[in-house]
Amino acid sequence: MSGPIHEPPIVVLDALMPTAQHLVINRRGSTVWEVESHRGRYAVKLGYPIDATPDWTAQPWTALAPAREGAVLYRLGFDDVAYGEWERGTWNFQPWHEGPDLYRLWEPCRQRGSPVEPHTGVALGCVEALAELHAKGWAHGDVQPAHFIIGPDRTHLIDLALARGGRVPEGYDFPFRGCLVHYEAPEIARSVLATGEAEPTRAADIYALGASLLISATGWRAVEYPDDAPRRVQREAVASGRRRRVKVPGELGELIDAMLSTAPEDRPTIYEVGKALS
């Protein structure tokens, strides 16, 4: 779903003085630009409300998400981040991270008959990025393959607008209503179905990381449902706890299987996952 293209507001242009800018994303009430300036390269995110539909009930928060993410990044101690408001919603800018995301990097593994297997070193980089967040007492809430950027020196975990673990300004806060269902833990799906909301947890992040590794390595979702199924039907399938058998070879497959345990208490912690991989 796309809409009108929104240019970065004047306050952002004044701060960064871009020499070039490139539109990266324009969908679901969010516009993301890659901006080059004398200060370096930045991701500029704009949020704005879009009309709610029966299959996506969370649209109003899209206007607040960039500022909420900026506040989270500030609380986590990240430098060179700014956020604020513009006439249609909120914005933030943050350093741009270069590199492919997990799903794109492991594309050769998913090709039919490919001898390429998922590299455990890449998986460990994703684990380390998530472990850094968990160590600060936060849960990400929206772990998915596109949010792991595999850089030349380290892996970056991005898109922290839904993270929970510390106070954010009340005016920019909003309830957590789930995330991309492919990576939602069963307990999150059940809570959203029952109440419309849920509470992100580090255990749910583990499930989401397992589902991210699985789909990136094999192309298969952890839970089977039709591609065009309504969001509620997807959640009902996830909430049931029935999932596909993990078909990733070796110890990585066994680890992913444990991470996808239906009961949160049966999943390893992020530190146990890291130990198993290293």
N, C-alpha and C positions, 0 to 999 in steps of 0.2 A: 504494500500500500504506500503510494507516494503522494505528494501534494506539491504546493507551490514551493519554489526554491527560495529559502531565506538567506540573505547575505549576512555575514557577521556584522553586528551593530557597531556604531561609531565608537563606543567606549572601548570595544575590543580592538578595532583598527587603530585607535589612538595609542593603545598600550603596546601593540605588537609592531605597528608600521610595516605591514606585509610587503615583501618584494614579489611574492607569488602566492596564489591560493588555489586549491583544487578540491572540488566537491567529492566527498567520499561516500556519504550516506544521506539519503533523503527519504525517510519513511516513518510511519507511525508517530508523528509528532516530534521527530528528532532530525536535525540536520547536523552533519559533522563535516568539517572542513580540515584539510591538511594545509597549514599555513607556514610559509617560509618567511623569515624576517632576519634582521641583523642580530636578534637575540637568539636565533636558532629555529628549530622546526617545532611546531605545536599542533596539537589537535584542538580545534575549537568546536564546542558542542552547543547547539541551540535547542531549547525545548519550547514547545507550544502545544496548546490543547487541540485535539481533533475530535470529530464527532464520535460518540460512543456507538458501538454496534453490539448486537446480542452475543457475538462470539469474542468480544474483547472488552471487558468491563473496566479496564484500568486506565483508559485514555486520559482522564483529567490529570493524572500525576505526571504525564509527559512534560508538561510545562515546568514542573518543579525539579525534575530529575537532574538536569545539569548543575543547578546550584546545590542540590543535596549531595551530589557526587563531589563537587568542589569542597564542600564542608567536610565530608568524610576524608578526603585526601589531606586537607589541612590538619584535621585531628590526628591523622596517622603520621604527620610530620614530613610530608612531601614538600619539597621546595618548588618554587617557580610555578605555582598554581594560583589562579584567581577565579573568582566567580561573582555573579551579580544578576541583576534583572535587566530585561529589555522590554519593549512595549508589548510583546506577546507572551512573554514567559521569563525564563532564566537562561543563563549561559555559564560556561566555564571555559578556561583554556588551561592546558597542561602539556608537558613535553611529549612530543611525538616519539613513539617507539617503532623502530625499523625492524622488519622481519616478517616472515609468513606466520599465519596462525597455525595452531596444531592440526586442524583438519586439512588445510592446504599442504602442510609439510608432509603429512603421511599419505597423501594421495597415491603415491606409487604402491603402497601396501594394499590398497583396495582394488587394484586392477586385477582382472581375472587371470589366474595362472601366474601372478607375479611372485618371483622368489624373494622379494624384499619383505622383511619382517619389521614390525615397529621397534624402533630403537629404545632400549630402556633408559638410555641417557637423556633422551628427550622427555620421556615420562617423568624421570627424576627432576628435571628442570621445572616441570609444571608443578610437581609436588612441593618443591622448595619454595616456589612463588606463593602457593597457597599456605604453606606452613608459616611463612613470614607474616601473613595476615592473621592466621590463627594464634600465633604467638603473642600478638598484640591484643588478643581478646575479642577479635571481630569474626563474624561469619560473612561470607561474600554474598550469598543469597541468589546469585545468578551465574554460577559456574557453567561454562559451556566452551566448546573448542575454540570458537572465535575470540574468546577473551584471554587466551594464552598466546602471547606474541613471542615467538622464538627468536630472540635477538642474537647478535654475534657473540655477546659476552654473557648474557643471562636471559632467562625467560621472565617476561613481565605479565602480571595479571591485571587486566584493565576492566573498565566499566563497573565501578563500585557504587553506582547510584542506589542500589538496593541493599547495601551492606548494613549490618546491625552490630553494635558493640559499644557504642558511645553516644554521647549527646550530640545532636545536630540542631541548628536553629529551628524553632517550632514552625516558623512560617514557611520553611522549605521541606518539612517532614510530611510523610504520608504513609498509610498502612501498606504492609507487604501483602500483595494479593497473588503471590505465586510468580513463576518465571516461565521460560520456555519449557513446555511440558515434557519434551524428550528427556530433560535432565532433572526433572522434579522427583524428589524422593517420595515414596508412598505416603509417609506421614504428612508431608506438606500437601500433597494432592488431596488427602482425606480432609484435612483441616480447611482447605480452600473450598472444597465441595460442601462442607457442613456449615461454614460460617462466612465464607467469602474472603477470609484472611488467614494468615499463618505467621509463624515466627521462624525466620531463618536460623539455622543452627550449624555448627561445625560438622556434626554428623551428616546432615543433609548435604553439605558441601562435599563430603567424601563420596556419597552416592553419586552426586552430579559429576565429580571428577572421574569416577569409574565409568559412568555412562558416556562421558566425553572421550575417554581413552578407547572405549569399545567402538563407538561409531566412527571415530577417526581411523582406527586400525582396520575395521571390517566394512564400514558403510551401513551397519545394522543398528537400529535403535535397541535399547535395552528391553523395551516393552513393545509388543506387536499391536498395532491398530492401523486402520486404513489411513493413507496419507492425507485424504481430504476429510477425515473425521472432525466433527465439531470439537471445540476445545473441551467441553464437558465430557464428551465420550472418551477423549484422550485421557483426561484425568481419572475417569472411572476405571479405565484399563490399568493405569499406573497404581491407583489406590488399591486395586485387587491384590497386588503383590505378585501376580503371575508375570514372569518375564522369560525372555529367550535364554537359551543355554549359551554361555559364553564360549566362543570358538576362536579365541586368541591363543596361539601356541605358547607352551612353556610356563614359566613362573609368572609372567605378566598376566596370563590368562587366569591363573589361580588367584592372583591378587585382585584383579578386576572383579572376579566372582564374589570374593569376600566383601569388596567395597559396595557391591550391589545387594548386599543382604537386606531383606525386607525390614527387619527389626534394627533400629538405629544402634542399639547396644551391641549388636553382633558385628558391626563394621569396625575395621581397624581405625585407629586415630591417624592423623596425617603424619605423625612421627613414626608410627609403626609401618606405614606405607613407605616412607622414605627409607627406613632401615631395611625393609625387604628389597628395595630396589638397589640399594648401595652395598 
